[in-house]
Each structure stands twice: as structure tokens, then as C-alpha cells.
């Protein structure tokens, strides 16, 4: 059932540095109205840049009282005050959802993943509430090129883990259509036989154009699944080649799956996806070139023997179950040796900042009703200006004059 309608108190930052507070039942829609000049008189003249925070309330009167209290505070205290009250102010429906999630209820887990994946207003409440409960699961990443049998291998791992009495959560990322943004979610189709098992939860998610083999809110979704209490979480990437290294920052161990006939010796020595492996798995090991591929990988590791952490090379045939028991033994050793508590996110650095800025700019360009942007697109289409030059003008602010670095909520 849908959550009851709730009112939200929100805080906007404007171009002149001032802050604007308001209430709405649909913060995202209201924010777009402010950007388009159809909001309050204040935002029509002060040009809002971004949504800083929003907080749900059970009724309009509660939201109005909180808004009045927030307006009385000095500017430098407003954001901190709003955030510090976020958990106490969450709706009863969200509290019930979180309680169910921490009990491992599948319906609550599914709804919480949806909220965090889509960065809804409840997402920050959920992530803050589950923070003390993280670190329960051993998290394994599985990546590799398309066609190596990742999903079939995961299916075999689930069977063996369940035979040993372990509960399992799977997050399988599928590629998105560049036209519709949708995904087939074929990984879930391959694991349908586990749908009736209460000890297995499988969720397929779309990459939505995000590079690195995952999706933008992957860390939050993994945390939600961790809070539900499975013994193991398996994160499967899209499978698009050597660039899928992002998963290594989310997991305790990374399995890189290869197929026989990986390529020549140079291919095996290339930097990229092979370097993030904790375990190298040659799947389909009953095929003729399996021994050759195993030899190439061992040779690669021999040349890199000064690496701090050892990397195992294992052979499996997922369809028959060969080697699966030994692989699960290795995963259980990872679980026994992992440090307590949740996995700390890496420092974002410039690369992370650039990625976040690019995501905000993309949302702005697609959502903004700005004739200047349309004019730039028309000039590119007519051959008057290159795409790179148009992008440079956009970043320089010529097509977004007066709008600064505004971004829709999300």
C-alpha cells in the first residue's frame, strides 16, 4: 500500500546566498516550480540554486509549526537544525518501514531499496536510521566481461550457501537502454528458482547509464540490504569489460570471473579489472582452453608477486557444480577474516567530485526549460559549433546565466 500523504518542510539555497523555507506534499515538483519562476515571490527574485534538505511531517499543521520555528533561527543554524531533527520528524510509515527492514522482512527491504535507489525524501531517514546496524553481512562483488557466466555462477553459489544454512542477498545490476533508460533485468530471470526461498532475496537494478558497472546509489542500496541481516550479499556488476572497478570499494572481496580463452598473454597482463581481484575464477573450466587461461592468470600473478595481498586462482563449472564448494570455502574464509563494522567509503577526491557535478549538470540540462540550452543544441545540429565547444560554453555559464550550479533534487 502507498504511504499516507505527508507534508515536507524544505530548505532552498538562493543565488545571493540567502535561504528559503517552504512546505509541500511534493518537494521535487515544488522545487521545479521555483526554478521555473512559478514559485513564491521571494524565489522569483532571488533565483534558487539547489535544494539543501527536506523533512517529512505527518500533517500540514506540524509542517507549518516547524517552518515558523526554522524561520526564527539565524541563517547559519537553519540547515543543522533541520538535519538534527530529521529522524525524529520522519513519518510513522517510514518508522514502520525501517522497523520491518531491521527484522529482515522482504517487503520492507524491497520498499527501502526502492526509496534509496531513487533518492526519495525518505532515503536519508532510512540510511541514517540503519547506520548503527551495518556490518552484519559478508559482501562479495562479482564482475567480469559479458558471457563468462556470472549469473550462472551466482546461482550455483546461492545453492551451496543455502545448503550450508546461510542466508543470501543478491544485487544484480543490468545495463540500461540508452533510449528508454529501462532494463531487461535478466539476472533475476536466471535466479527465479530461488524466489520461493525465504533465505534468498534477489533484486535486479538498472545501471541507468552510470559507468563503473554499478549505479549511482549503489552504496546506499548495499547498506539497506546489509541492515536486513543476510549472512552474505553478492553484488553483480553489469559486465562491460575492464573498466568495472567501482565494485571493489563496496565489498569485502571481489571475484573476477574469466572464461577459457581469455585472450593472449598480453591481454592477461593488462591493467584494469583483473587488478581489483581477490579471487580470480575461471568459469566453464570443462572447456578446452581452461588450463591455458589458468596458466596465464597464474603467470600474471607471479609477475606481480610483490603485491601486498594474495590472489587465489580457482576453476569452476557452474552448470555442474564443479569447484563451487571450494569457492564457497574461500568466501567463508573472507567472512571470518573481515574487519568488524561497515565498509568505509573511500575519499571521493576530485574524481568523485567531478562525477557528482556531472550528474547534477545532466539532470539540470534535461529538466531545465531554458531557451539558451535549446539554442546551443540547434547550433550544434546545424554544424555552427562543435559539441565540445557547446559544452564549454555551457560550463562557462553563457547558456545558464544567473542559474549558477543549481540542480534538481535527487
C-alpha angles and dihedrals in degrees: 000000000000118000117260115267109271135187121234130208109213137187124213129193114219131209093257092053095258123129128231125200126199143151130235142154089229111038096178093053092045091050091054089052090053090050091050093051094251096109131083123332090250095057092045089064101031100047109225115233106190148346108256101185144336131201128197125230131188096236143016092248092055091049091049092051091050091048091053091050092048093051090056092059124090114262095251091056101047101083094044091048092051093049095045090057095044098102095043091050099050117121122261088246091058091047089053090048092053092047090052091047093054089051090054096246108168095218092051091046092051093049093046091051090051091051094049095040091054094039093234124178090267094053097086091048091051095048093047092049096050096045094096090051100055127111097059100117136059103235119211126187121208120194139156142126121305115277099027091111102255096152093045089049091050090051089054092047091052091053093051094044091050090049086058092050097254124141117228138202121192128198109189118186118208127193118259128231110255088218107043100017089230128126135213092226089213094163090071090052090057091054099045093121089071094054093097094047111100089202093063128065118184122187124178117202134185121243090220092207095305113146124225097060097277135068133263098262095039096122093054092047091050089051091052091053091046090055090056088066110240117162092229134023118197117199114195118194128217093261106230105145141272098341097070098105100124093090091069090072092057103047144060092230136009124217114202109199119208132182127222110274093039089168138268123323092270091057091053091053097049119120119243131059096014091059095064093058124120089175125022111207123195103201124194086039092167089074121099100252096048096101091049092052092048089052092050092052093047089050090052091052091047090057089050095046093134092070112120098232125053119237121211122217113209136175124220140170104203096191093059099029094241111156094004094111092053091048092052089049087057092049091051089052088054089053093050093050101040118112118254121260133032125320109265114232115243120251104272096221121176093315092058092045091050091050093050092047091049091051092051092046091050092053090048095050093048095045104037119101092212121148090202091063091048089050091053090050090050091051090051090049091050092051094244094122135016122249090244092053091048090051090050090053090049092052091045088059100244092123095037100043112171094007099091115185097331118159134185115249119271 
